[in-house]
């Protein structure tokens, strides 16, 4: 599914099951030594997806550790993003010379829990979601907004190494499967050019929402 949202330069691997007999490097085992079973499964399968995606662009298997705020540490010259939720794991990678940054996220196609929308959205976004819910009922626009903001953060952080709050990006969702994010915080891309926003894509399929940005 996720390859539909990203350009050909991006290597994508996804799975809806946890493959058996998947191992980790010792350095990765140390990261989740105290993790509960669910967290271990998510971490292990997501690393498996990442290594499969890396192999497709000629990168040999190696430990994928975590850095600031738990972000994956990719091999030199590589950008990537990982996501997992119940029944879905995915990783996408690309050579940095072709793609500056990637951000993906997956969520169940369900309404956000009560009270969450007010925390993760701006007043203008809530008005926008109400309009979408009227014109396109049956789609959980609040969860798509949340999923899109997670993709925005994952794209932003590797470039700036700075926190980006939910209030720091204003999203506009388009029913045909795209979205735009206007950044309300100053940053720069890998060339030094100002970051003012991102354009991403979304889809709903098989009970899942998937969002993706390739800068």
N, C-alpha and C positions, 0 to 999 in steps of 0.2 A: 504493500500500500504506500509506504512512505516514499518510494522512488518516484511516485507520481508528482510529488511536491517539490522535487529538487532537480537541478540541472545535471546533465550527463557527466560533468566533471566530478560529481560526488558519488562515492561508493557507499551503498546502503545495504545493511543486513538487518532483518527483523525476524522475530519468531513469536509464536503464540503458545509455545510449550518450552519447558526447561529440558534441553537435551541431556540424556543420561551420560554419566562418566565424563563429565567436563571438569577439567582440573584448573587450578590456579598456580601461578608462580609463588614461591615461598614469600616473596615480598608482598604479594597481594593477600596471601593468607593472613599475614600479620595485621593487615588493615581491618579484617573482619573476624579476628580471633574470638571476640566476645559477642559477635552478632547472633541474633536469633535466626531460626531456620528460614523464615520468609526473607529476611534481609540478605542472608547468605545466598539464597537462590537467585534473587534479583541481581545481586552483585556479580555472581559467577556467570550467569547467562548473559548479562550485559557485556562483561569482558569477553566472553566467547564471541558475541556479535561483533564487537570492536575488532578482535583479531581477524575474524573472517573478512571484515570490510577492509582492514589494512592489507591483508594478503592480496586482495584484488587490485591494489595499486602498487604492489611490489615491495611492501614493507614486511620484514621478517618478524615473527612473534617475539614479544618482549613484555616484561611486566608493565602494566598500566596502573601507575600509582595515583594518588590524589594529592592535590595541592591546596591552594587557598580556597576556603569555603567548600572543600570537598570536590572541587572541579577536577576532572580527569587530567592527568599530565600526559600529553601526546608526544610521540617521537619528534625529534627536531625536524622542522619543515612541514609538519602535519597539523591540520586543524580538524576538530571533530566535535561531536556531541553525542550524548547517551541519554536514553530515557527508558523508564519502565513503570508499568502500573499492572494491576491485576489482569493476567492473561495476555500481556504484551511486553516485549523487550525489543529495543532497537538501538543501533549505533550507526552513525554516518561519519565519514572521514573524507578528506581531500588534501591535495598538496597545497601548501600555503601560497605558492606562486600562482595558483589558479583561483583560489577562494580565500578571502581574508578571515572569515569566521563563519561558524555554523551554529544554529540553535534549533533543537527539536524538543517536542514534548508530546506526551500522550496522556489522555485522561478518559475515564468512562463517560459515555454520552448520557450523562445524568445531570439533574440540577445541582448547583452548588448547595452545600448544607446551609441551613438558615443562618443568616447574619454574616456569611462570608463575603457576599457581593459588596456590601457596604465597606468592607475592609480593603478589598482589592481593586475597587473601581472609583473613578471620578464621577462627580454629578453629571457631567455631559455624557459620559459613557453609559450611565444608567438610563438616561433619556433615549440614547441611541438604541440600547438593548430593548427598551419598551416598544420602540417603533418597529424594530425587527421582529419582535414576538407577535406583533399585530399583523404585519405583512407576510411573515413566514412562520406560522405556528408549527409546533411539532419539533422544532430544533431548539436545543438547550443553549441559547446564545450566551448565557452567563458563564457556562463552563468553557465555551469556545474562547471567550474573552480571557478567562483565567489561563487557559492553555497557551494562548497567544502571548500573554505577558511573560509566562515562563520561558518561551522561546526567545523573546526579546532579551531577557536577562542573560540567558545562556550565550547569546550572540555578543552582547555588550561586554560581559565580564572579561573574556580573554583579551580583549582589545585595550581595556582601561584599567583592569584590576581594581575597580571601584564598585561599591554597592550601588544597585539601582532598585529603588523601591517601587511598589506597585503604582504609587502616585507620580512617578517620574517618567511614565510613558503613557500617552493617550492613544488608545486604539480605535480604529474605525474598521468594522467588519463588513465585507461585501458578500452578499448571498451567493455569488458565483464561485466562491472558494478562495478569495484573497483577503488580505488585511494590510492596513498601513499602521505604523506606529510612529507617532510624533514624540521625540525625546524632549523632556523638559529639564534635562541635566546636560552639562557641557562635557563633551568627550571628543576623542579623535580616533580615526582609523589607523591602520598600519602605515599609511603614507603620510600621516600627520594632518590629513584633511578633516575638517570638523564633522562630527557625527550629529546629524540632525534627525534622523529617523531610519526606519527599516521597512521593507516591504516583504510580506510573507504570504504563505499559502496554508489553507486548512482543508481538511476533509472529515466527513463523518461516514464511517463504514463499520459494519459488523459490531455495533454497540460501542465503538471507540471514536474519540476525537483525536486527530493528529495535526499538529501545527509544525511548520518548518520555515526557517529563514536561512538563506545562503547569501552572504554579503560578498 
